């Protein structure tokens, strides 16, 4: 849990160990770094780390993204798109956009079409993620049928859109819920 680009130097060293022949000898294509979008570190990561990149986007517009991801106040979508273009031009691979579906927030048909416009700007695919609620949270998960409709809009535009199945909800251990465990311990 945490933002790897806020701990960039240690992540760079760790990936170096993973890739080193005297370490675990992993290839770059066996490693995926996930970021909330620390735009100014993305070019450095392209040059120095060179792994797959996953961007936790979760919204197609700055207004929606700022509501659910305060980091967007500092790193706007326009800046992220610019850096993702650079990253994909260096790495020569698609970037994975992570997109947690929140009922009535970022799951409309309009949001799907806006996301397609963003995806047209650099090589990428999207991973649609079921939201895992916890006690007291203000958001609700998007219904599965609505997630499928959202994904179909993206697929019909020619892009890869997958829906990630959620596991661990019964123990508050699913994606996004681990912080909850810290709150209740």
Secondary structure, 3 states (H helix, E strand, C coil): CCCHHHHHHHHHHHHHHHHCCCCCCCCHHHCEEEECCCHHHHHHHHHHCCCEEEEECCCCCHHHHHHHCHHHHCCCHHHHHHHHHHHHHHHCCCEEEEEEEECCCCCCHHHHHHHHHHHCCCCEEEEEEECCCCCCCCCCECCHHHHHHHHHHHHHCCCCEEEECCCCHHHCCCCCCHHHHHHCC
